[in-house]
Amino acid sequence: MSPLLVKITLVLLFMSIIIPQKSVAEYEQWCIADEQTPDEELKVALDWACGEGGADCSKIQVNQACYFPNTMTNHASYAFNDYFQRFKHKGGSCSFKGAAMITELDPRNINILI
């Protein structure tokens, strides 16, 4: 191996150790309900996501794992995110006529007080 190639390899190895790498989780995105959207608008978007949109909303039904907290914002966030994760690579968006927004903060780790 030539001395130049060894130096380049060492420099690249050193840079890969020094420069912080982003984990896969840092690139994750979630689609959540905008807390400023009125419940009536969230309900319309939630109904679309769970119906025509194709989101799996079975876990936010009564007596299911994600029913609580039982708020329109939380149920809409669940449905919006399920839709977004299923269809984002097929052209699906996180808009819901302005009722939703993208976050890079994992909503499972955020306590929403509503």
Backbone as a printed PyTorch tensor [residue, N CA C, xyz], in Angstrom:
tensor([[[  0.8500,  -1.1650,   0.0000],
         [  0.0000,   0.0000,   0.0000],
         [  0.9000,   1.2340,   0.0000]],

        [[  0.5590,   2.2000,  -0.8140],
         [  1.3990,   3.3900,  -0.9190],
         [  1.2520,   4.2550,   0.3260]],

        [[  2.2940,   5.0230,   0.6590],
         [  2.2350,   5.8950,   1.8420],
         [  1.0990,   6.9290,   1.7520]],

        [[  0.8150,   7.4090,   0.5480],
         [ -0.2660,   8.3850,   0.3800],
         [ -1.6170,   7.7520,   0.6960]],

        [[ -1.8290,   6.5420,   0.2270],
         [ -3.0820,   5.8330,   0.4950],
         [ -3.2510,   5.5530,   1.9890]],

        [[ -2.1700,   5.2180,   2.6630],
         [ -2.2050,   4.9790,   4.1060],
         [ -2.5960,   6.2620,   4.8290]],

        [[ -2.0110,   7.3990,   4.4400],
         [ -2.3140,   8.6870,   5.0680],
         [ -3.7900,   9.0620,   4.8580]],

        [[ -4.2830,   8.8780,   3.6490],
         [ -5.6830,   9.2010,   3.3420],
         [ -6.6090,   8.3180,   4.1670]],

        [[ -6.2840,   7.0450,   4.2630],
         [ -7.0930,   6.1120,   5.0500],
         [ -7.1150,   6.5150,   6.5140]],

        [[ -5.9590,   6.8830,   7.0540],
         [ -5.8780,   7.3030,   8.4570],
         [ -6.6650,   8.5870,   8.7090]],

        [[ -6.5710,   9.5340,   7.7810],
         [ -7.3140,  10.7890,   7.9130],
         [ -8.8140,  10.5150,   7.8980]],

        [[ -9.2690,   9.6830,   6.9690],
         [-10.6950,   9.3520,   6.8950],
         [-11.1610,   8.6080,   8.1410]],

        [[-10.3490,   7.7120,   8.6310],
         [-10.6910,   6.9880,   9.8580],
         [-10.7790,   7.9520,  11.0280]],

        [[ -9.8140,   8.8520,  11.1400],
         [ -9.8120,   9.8410,  12.2100],
         [-11.0470,  10.7390,  12.1350]],

        [[-11.3970,  11.1840,  10.9180],
         [-12.5620,  12.0520,  10.7410],
         [-13.8520,  11.3230,  11.1030]],

        [[-13.9260,  10.0480,  10.7830],
         [-15.1530,   9.3090,  11.1030],
         [-15.3230,   9.1360,  12.6090]],

        [[-14.2360,   9.1600,  13.3340],
         [-14.3040,   9.0430,  14.7940],
         [-14.6290,  10.3990,  15.4170]],

        [[-14.0450,  11.4600,  14.9090],
         [-14.2010,  12.8010,  15.4730],
         [-15.5510,  13.4150,  15.1420]],

        [[-15.9950,  13.3180,  13.8960],
         [-17.2370,  13.9510,  13.4570],
         [-18.4150,  13.1210,  13.9690]],

        [[-19.2840,  13.7350,  14.7620],
         [-20.4100,  12.9700,  15.3040],
         [-21.3420,  12.4930,  14.1980]],

        [[-21.7520,  11.2620,  14.2970],
         [-22.6730,  10.6680,  13.3400],
         [-24.0800,  10.7390,  13.9000]],

        [[-25.0340,  11.0100,  13.0480],
         [-26.4280,  11.0190,  13.4710],
         [-26.9460,   9.5990,  13.4720]],

        [[-27.6900,   9.2760,  14.4970],
         [-28.2980,   7.9510,  14.5360],
         [-29.5310,   7.9430,  13.6490]],

        [[-30.0190,   6.7640,  13.3550],
         [-31.2090,   6.6250,  12.5240],
         [-32.3800,   7.3610,  13.1700]],

        [[-32.4880,   7.3000,  14.4840],
         [-33.6050,   7.9410,  15.1850],
         [-33.6230,   9.4490,  14.9790]],

        [[-32.4590,  10.0540,  14.7500],
         [-32.4170,  11.4960,  14.5560],
         [-33.0350,  11.9200,  13.2340]],

        [[-33.2700,  10.9920,  12.3370],
         [-33.8690,  11.2950,  11.0520],
         [-35.3530,  10.9310,  11.0180]],

        [[-35.8770,  10.4200,  12.1170],
         [-37.2740,  10.0260,  12.1410],
         [-38.1710,  11.2490,  12.2150]],

        [[-39.3330,  11.0970,  11.6180],
         [-40.3250,  12.1670,  11.6530],
         [-41.6730,  11.5710,  12.0170]],

        [[-42.4350,  12.3530,  12.7470],
         [-43.7850,  11.9660,  13.1260],
         [-44.7430,  13.0530,  12.6750]],

        [[-45.9520,  12.6470,  12.3690],
         [-47.0060,  13.5760,  11.9720],
         [-47.9710,  13.6770,  13.1420]],

        [[-48.1340,  14.8750,  13.6690],
         [-48.9970,  15.0670,  14.8340],
         [-50.0120,  16.1760,  14.5630]],

        [[-51.0840,  16.1470,  15.3300],
         [-52.1020,  17.1870,  15.2160],
         [-51.5400,  18.5120,  15.7220]],

        [[-51.8960,  19.5760,  15.0320],
         [-51.5370,  20.9210,  15.4860],
         [-52.4700,  21.2710,  16.6360]],

        [[-51.9150,  21.5460,  17.7970],
         [-52.7160,  21.8070,  18.9980],
         [-53.6020,  23.0360,  18.8660]],

        [[-53.3190,  23.8950,  17.8830],
         [-54.1290,  25.1000,  17.6930],
         [-55.3400,  24.8570,  16.7960]],

        [[-55.4180,  23.6750,  16.2130],
         [-56.5430,  23.3590,  15.3300],
         [-57.7690,  23.0240,  16.1660]],

        [[-58.9030,  23.6320,  15.8630],
         [-60.1310,  23.3300,  16.6070],
         [-60.5150,  21.8460,  16.4920]],

        [[-61.1300,  21.3290,  17.5550],
         [-61.5180,  19.9170,  17.5880],
         [-62.4080,  19.5260,  16.4130]],

        [[-63.2680,  20.4370,  15.9670],
         [-64.1650,  20.1130,  14.8570],
         [-63.3720,  19.8080,  13.5900]],

        [[-62.3220,  20.5860,  13.3360],
         [-61.4790,  20.3500,  12.1640],
         [-60.6560,  19.0730,  12.3260]],

        [[-60.1690,  18.8410,  13.5420],
         [-59.4270,  17.6100,  13.8050],
         [-60.3080,  16.3870,  13.5780]],

        [[-61.5710,  16.4860,  13.9950],
         [-62.5090,  15.3680,  13.8490],
         [-62.7150,  15.0240,  12.3780]],

        [[-62.8860,  16.0240,  11.5360],
         [-63.0560,  15.7940,  10.0990],
         [-61.8140,  15.0970,   9.5320]],

        [[-60.6400,  15.5870,   9.8850],
         [-59.3880,  14.9980,   9.3940],
         [-59.1780,  13.5960,   9.9600]],

        [[-59.5110,  13.4070,  11.2280],
         [-59.4050,  12.0890,  11.8690],
         [-60.3150,  11.0840,  11.1730]],

        [[-61.5460,  11.4840,  10.9140],
         [-62.4870,  10.5940,  10.2270],
         [-61.9710,  10.2100,   8.8380]],

        [[-61.3880,  11.1680,   8.1170],
         [-60.8370,  10.8550,   6.8000],
         [-59.6580,   9.8870,   6.9260]],

        [[-58.7290,  10.1860,   7.8490],
         [-57.5450,   9.3420,   8.0110],
         [-57.9280,   7.9080,   8.3520]],

        [[-58.8920,   7.7450,   9.2580],
         [-59.2970,   6.4100,   9.7110],
         [-60.1980,   5.7050,   8.7010]],

        [[-60.7910,   6.4510,   7.8020],
         [-61.6780,   5.8640,   6.8000],
         [-61.0090,   5.7840,   5.4570]],

        [[-61.3410,   6.7330,   4.6290],
         [-60.8350,   6.7870,   3.2570],
         [-59.3120,   6.7980,   3.1760]],

        [[-58.6570,   7.4120,   4.1860],
         [-57.1970,   7.5200,   4.1710],
         [-56.4650,   6.2080,   4.3840]],

        [[-57.0930,   5.2750,   5.0600],
         [-56.4840,   3.9600,   5.2490],
         [-55.6190,   3.7930,   6.4750]],

        [[-55.6750,   4.7370,   7.4150],
         [-54.9170,   4.5740,   8.6610],
         [-55.5700,   3.4790,   9.5020]],

        [[-54.7610,   2.7780,  10.2790],
         [-55.2800,   1.7650,  11.1990],
         [-55.5500,   2.4470,  12.5320]],

        [[-56.8060,   2.6850,  12.8070],
         [-57.1940,   3.4050,  14.0260],
         [-57.7560,   2.4730,  15.0900]],

        [[-57.5290,   1.1990,  14.9470],
         [-58.0900,   0.2320,  15.8980],
         [-57.5500,   0.4290,  17.3100]],

        [[-56.3210,   0.9190,  17.4630],
         [-55.7330,   1.0640,  18.7980],
         [-56.2200,   2.2880,  19.5600]],

        [[-56.9540,   3.1860,  18.8960],
         [-57.4830,   4.3500,  19.6230],
         [-58.9730,   4.1980,  19.9060]],

        [[-59.4850,   2.9850,  19.7530],
         [-60.8820,   2.7040,  20.0900],
         [-60.9860,   2.4270,  21.5890]],

        [[-62.1880,   2.5440,  22.1320],
         [-62.4320,   2.2940,  23.5660],
         [-61.8730,   0.9270,  23.9500]],

        [[-61.2310,   0.8680,  25.1070],
         [-60.6310,  -0.3450,  25.6780],
         [-59.4230,  -0.8620,  24.9040]],

        [[-58.8220,  -0.0380,  24.0580],
         [-57.6280,  -0.4440,  23.3240],
         [-56.4050,   0.2990,  23.8700]],

        [[-55.2390,  -0.1540,  23.4840],
         [-53.9690,   0.2880,  24.0710],
         [-53.7140,   1.7950,  24.0190]],

        [[-54.1480,   2.4710,  22.9720],
         [-53.8300,   3.8930,  22.8150],
         [-55.0490,   4.7970,  22.9510]],

        [[-56.0980,   4.2870,  23.5840],
         [-57.3070,   5.0950,  23.7670],
         [-57.0380,   6.2930,  24.6850]],

        [[-56.2540,   6.0960,  25.7250],
         [-55.9190,   7.1870,  26.6480],
         [-54.5690,   7.7660,  26.2760]],

        [[-54.3720,   9.0740,  26.3610],
         [-55.3640,  10.0460,  26.8010],
         [-56.4630,  10.2330,  25.7420]],

        [[-57.6690,  10.2800,  26.2150],
         [-58.8500,  10.3590,  25.3550],
         [-59.1490,  11.8130,  25.0040]],

        [[-58.3330,  12.3630,  24.1060],
         [-58.5590,  13.7270,  23.6180],
         [-58.5670,  13.6980,  22.0960]],

        [[-59.2090,  14.6510,  21.5160],
         [-59.2510,  14.7360,  20.0580],
         [-57.8380,  14.9270,  19.5050]],

        [[-57.0400,  15.7440,  20.1530],
         [-55.6770,  15.9990,  19.6890],
         [-54.8460,  14.7230,  19.6970]],

        [[-54.9250,  13.9510,  20.7630],
         [-54.1350,  12.7250,  20.8450],
         [-54.6160,  11.6640,  19.8690]],

        [[-55.9240,  11.4960,  19.7430],
         [-56.4410,  10.5130,  18.7910],
         [-56.1220,  10.9220,  17.3570]],

        [[-56.2540,  12.2040,  17.0510],
         [-55.9190,  12.6910,  15.7110],
         [-54.4300,  12.4970,  15.4300]],

        [[-53.5930,  12.7840,  16.4090],
         [-52.1490,  12.5970,  16.2320],
         [-51.8240,  11.1400,  15.9180]],

        [[-52.4660,  10.2310,  16.6280],
         [-52.2370,   8.8100,  16.3770],
         [-52.6300,   8.4550,  14.9350]],

        [[-53.8160,   8.8680,  14.5400],
         [-54.3120,   8.5480,  13.1950],
         [-53.4620,   9.2170,  12.1180]],

        [[-53.1210,  10.4910,  12.3120],
         [-52.3070,  11.2070,  11.3300],
         [-50.9590,  10.5250,  11.1520]],

        [[-50.3430,  10.1500,  12.2660],
         [-49.0280,   9.5370,  12.1880],
         [-49.0980,   8.1450,  11.5620]],

        [[-50.1340,   7.3860,  11.8900],
         [-50.2710,   6.0690,  11.2740],
         [-50.3920,   6.2160,   9.7550]],

        [[-51.2160,   7.1360,   9.3290],
         [-51.3750,   7.3990,   7.8900],
         [-50.0370,   7.8170,   7.2810]],

        [[-49.3680,   8.7690,   7.9140],
         [-48.1180,   9.3160,   7.3960],
         [-47.0480,   8.2320,   7.2700]],

        [[-46.8960,   7.4060,   8.3010],
         [-45.8770,   6.3570,   8.2590],
         [-46.1840,   5.3220,   7.1780]],

        [[-47.4590,   5.0340,   6.9640],
         [-47.8430,   4.0470,   5.9440],
         [-47.6540,   4.5630,   4.5170]],

        [[-47.9340,   5.8520,   4.3170],
         [-48.0400,   6.3510,   2.9460],
         [-47.0410,   7.4410,   2.5500]],

        [[-46.1200,   7.8190,   3.4370],
         [-45.1900,   8.9020,   3.0990],
         [-44.2970,   8.5640,   1.9060]],

        [[-44.0030,   7.2970,   1.7060],
         [-43.1510,   6.9140,   0.5780],
         [-43.9650,   6.6450,  -0.6850]],

        [[-45.2730,   6.8280,  -0.5740],
         [-46.1640,   6.6300,  -1.7250],
         [-46.8900,   7.9290,  -2.0650]],

        [[-46.3620,   9.0520,  -1.5810],
         [-46.9570,  10.3490,  -1.8830],
         [-47.8520,  10.9040,  -0.7850]],

        [[-48.0320,  10.1690,   0.3060],
         [-48.8470,  10.6680,   1.4120],
         [-48.1490,  11.8110,   2.1290]],

        [[-48.9220,  12.7500,   2.6170],
         [-48.3290,  13.9070,   3.2850],
         [-48.8440,  14.0210,   4.7170]],

        [[-48.3200,  14.9960,   5.4050],
         [-48.7530,  15.3120,   6.7630],
         [-49.3540,  16.7000,   6.7360]],

        [[-50.4600,  16.8340,   6.0500],
         [-51.0990,  18.1410,   5.9410],
         [-52.4560,  18.1430,   6.6260]],

        [[-53.3330,  17.2720,   6.1540],
         [-54.6920,  17.1920,   6.6920],
         [-55.3300,  18.5810,   6.7390]],

        [[-55.2080,  19.2770,   5.6000],
         [-55.7490,  20.6330,   5.4280],
         [-55.2800,  21.5890,   6.5260]],

        [[-54.0110,  21.4650,   6.8910],
         [-53.4160,  22.3640,   7.8770],
         [-53.6390,  21.9490,   9.3160]],

        [[-54.2510,  20.7970,   9.5510],
         [-54.5390,  20.3500,  10.9210],
         [-53.3790,  19.5950,  11.5520]],

        [[-52.3400,  19.2960,  10.7620],
         [-51.2220,  18.4870,  11.2630],
         [-49.8910,  19.1430,  10.9420]],

        [[-48.8610,  18.6330,  11.5910],
         [-47.5180,  19.1300,  11.3490],
         [-46.5030,  18.0310,  11.6260]],

        [[-45.3290,  18.1710,  11.0320],
         [-44.2340,  17.2150,  11.2080],
         [-43.4270,  17.6160,  12.4370]],

        [[-43.0020,  16.6090,  13.2010],
         [-42.0770,  16.8520,  14.3000],
         [-40.9780,  15.8040,  14.2390]],

        [[-39.8170,  16.1750,  14.7250],
         [-38.7150,  15.2270,  14.8410],
         [-38.5260,  14.8100,  16.2890]],

        [[-39.3810,  15.3150,  17.1660],
         [-39.3800,  14.9090,  18.5730],
         [-40.3670,  13.7620,  18.7280]],

        [[-39.8970,  12.6550,  19.2290],
         [-40.7390,  11.4730,  19.3800],
         [-41.8970,  11.8080,  20.3200]],

        [[-43.1270,  11.8270,  19.8050],
         [-44.2660,  12.2160,  20.6440],
         [-44.5440,  11.2300,  21.7760]],

        [[-43.9960,  10.0320,  21.7030],
         [-44.1830,   9.0750,  22.7980],
         [-43.4380,   9.5220,  24.0370]],

        [[-42.4560,  10.4250,  23.8730],
         [-41.6510,  10.8810,  24.9940],
         [-42.0580,  12.2760,  25.4730]],

        [[-43.1500,  12.7870,  24.9390],
         [-43.6020,  14.1290,  25.3010],
         [-44.9130,  14.0030,  26.0510]],

        [[-44.9880,  14.6560,  27.1900],
         [-46.2510,  14.6800,  27.9310],
         [-47.0550,  15.8670,  27.4710]],

        [[-48.1710,  15.5820,  26.8080],
         [-49.0340,  16.6550,  26.3180],
         [-50.1260,  16.8730,  27.3630]],

        [[-50.1700,  18.0580,  27.9030],
         [-51.1700,  18.3850,  28.8980],
         [-52.2840,  19.1780,  28.2260]],

        [[-53.3920,  18.5230,  28.0160],
         [-54.5170,  19.1740,  27.3450],
         [-55.7270,  19.0680,  28.2310]]])
